[in-house]
Structures are given as structure tokens and as C-alpha cells.
Amino acid sequence: MIGRPPLVDEKTFIDVWNKNGGDFHAVAKELNIKSNTAWVRGNRLLKQYGVSKPHRNAKVTFDLRYEDMKHE
């Protein structure tokens, strides 16, 4: 089953996530998406790119250049 495409492209989402220091509420407000959507997508992308969180509610950012995130 294939889900619907994301409302915001990955690069834009990550840029906004990093700009807001991992604050999903601020990300949601800036991108005009639901807070839960921003939280879920942020956590999925963090996991996908191997960024670990020290604890569940920690705010972390991506320490990757967009060029490093190309899918193989």
C-alpha cells in the first residue's frame, strides 16, 4: 500500500525543522500543517537518517547536508 505524497518536500521540511531547532509546533505553524503530522514526519526522517534522540521529548536537528541525503 502506498500512502499519499507528503504535503511538503523533504528538503524544505528538514530546513524548517533545523531552523526551528526540532520544535515540531513551530515547524507545523510555519509549514501550515498539523502538529502531529510534523512530529511524525520529523521522527520518521530522524530515524531514516540515523539521528538518535537522547530521550523521547528531546529536540534534535539534522546534521546533514542535503547532498548527503540522496537515496541510493
N, C-alpha and C positions, 0 to 999 in steps of 0.2 A: 504494500500500500504506500503510495506516495502522497505526502501531505502537500498542502498549498505552499506556494513560494513565500518567503519572508517578505514583510512589508518594507523593510529597509535592507539594502545590500550589506554584505558582511563588512566591507572596509569602512563604510560610513558608521555602522553600528559600533565597531571597535574603536574608531576615532572618537566618537561621542562618549563611549564607555570610559576610555582613558582620560579624556578631557574632564570628566566628572568624577574621576578617581574611583570608579566602580560603584558609584551611588546609583542604584537602579531606578530610584524615584526620579532623580534628576534626568537620567537618560530617557525615561518614559515621557517626561514632560517635554523635553527638547525634541524628541522624535515623534511626539503625538501618538504614542502607543500606550497600552495598558501597562501598569507597573509589573503585574505578574508576567506579562509577555517579555518585558525587558529582563526580569530576574531569571526566567527560564532560559532565554536565549543566551544571556551573559554567562550563566553557569555551564550551559552546554558547550559554548565556544571555549571557555576556560578549560574545561575537561578535554575537549578536542585538541587543544594546543598544548596540553600538558602543564598548565599553570595550576599549581596546587594552592589551596587556601589553608591558612593555619588553623582556622576554625570556621564553623558553618556561616557565621554572620560577618566574616572579615570582608573588607572591601579591597579587592586587588585589581591591578591593571595588567594589560598585556604588555610584555616587554619584547615585542617582536616588530620587525619592520613588515610592511605589507608584502614585500617581495619574498619574505621567508614563509609566508602562509599559503603559497600556491599549492594546490592539491596535486598529488602525483597521479 
